[in-house]
């Protein structure tokens, strides 16, 4: 079993009662979370995750503990693990009890899926899936803050249903496509590609997708690969024409090359090894 730490209580037994039956995180998915990749005991990009968690909480008008309090909570979980290798640290804040005013805040620390190093090497197959709303000429979610675009909430039922549908159809994951035909993001990952010496990702500002922490790191460090970085809109059918490779990037899965999109096969890009090395995620031999 994994490790559980509760704000104000520290590490508790992993099977100890934690949530009340009327916790709004359970009843309504009313809360925010972040999942952080742990490398040899160190949470990677923790500040960036905490910053995104803060933005999500502000959009939901949810009181979130300070960065220092969340760092201490993460540190308690990490200290209890006390070993190297990879792990997944999750920080969770719900709105708390239905008729209360105190958030429920805790952290979990678990091993990663055993096949992730192979996924980073061998890639993923994506199923295109219509997300049901357009992004041009105007991003629908940007004008409707109650739709919580770009917010990382606990409400992941649609994401998980999308993953199940993709796997039932013989794919590893899906690629959300807007109703007007633009590529957006995978169910839990950002889309990235290299074309003409430019490392690209989909602009959150034009689509209200979740800004990725791993993709942001790669974009900020693209110069280390001799590349420029640029946010671009792209249609799924245009991805097979790029010359440097296509990836999905997320905090724990890491950076995985896309080897198929629907019926279209992709060759692993010539820069794949470079991108993986820059991201620093362990990859199977």
GIKAMO-V572487 format. One record per run of one state. SS is the DSSP state (~ for helix, > for strand, _ for the rest). FROM is the first residue (numbers start at 0). TO is the last residue. If there is no record, write none. Layout:
SS&FROM&TO  SS&FROM&TO
This chain:
_&0&1  >&2&5  _&6&8  >&9&11  _&12&21  >&22&22  ~&23&27  _&28&29  >&30&38  _&39&40  >&41&42  _&43&44  ~&45&58  _&59&65  ~&66&80  _&81&84  >&85&93  _&94&95  >&96&96  _&97&102  >&103&109  _&110&114  ~&115&121  _&122&122  >&123&129  _&130&139  ~&140&142  _&143&143  ~&144&146  _&147&151  >&152&152  _&153&155  ~&156&167  _&168&171  >&172&176  _&177&181  >&182&185  _&186&188  >&189&194  _&195&196  >&197&200  _&201&202  ~&203&206  _&207&211  ~&212&219  _&220&220  ~&221&224  _&225&226  >&227&230  _&231&234  ~&235&240  _&241&243  >&244&249  _&250&252  >&253&260  _&261&262  >&263&264  _&265&270  ~&271&278  _&279&284
